[in-house]
Amino acid sequence: MGLIDFFKTAIQSSETKSDELNDAEIEELIEKVARRVVDWRMSIPAIVVLESGKPLSFVASQVLVFFEPIVQSIFTIKDYDRFIRLLEDRDKVELLIQRIEQLEDEFQHGAKEPETNGEDSQNGD
């Protein structure tokens, strides 16, 4: 047990705190990804994939590591690494899903209502 504890401690001490996302970075990344998903009108597919993959979020994040060379053409390396770390945590995946749903609701609500200052309401009904 002493040797195992030594290696665990050595591994943990070699990990830097800079690899961990702070709350501000998490919120920024969730907002950026959610807005892009809604802008691309891919809310439903994204939510389905995220919901169905939540139980396997860590494995899914590791698959993203495999595809990193391809995806680097879309994301910056820093954003992509942060996105992978975000997907490793099911709670953060849920926050991303909720933000996509909120933005989609805002988009749908805004799209259904005319963007006027009340002038068209006299003409419509």
Secondary structure, 3 states (H helix, E strand, C coil): CHHHHHHHHHHHHHCCHHHCCCHHHHHHHHHHHHHHHHHCCCHHHHHHHHHHHHHHHHHHHHHHHHCHHHHCCCCCHHHHHHHHHHHCCHHHHHHHHHHHHHHHHHHHHHHHCCCCCCCCHHHHC
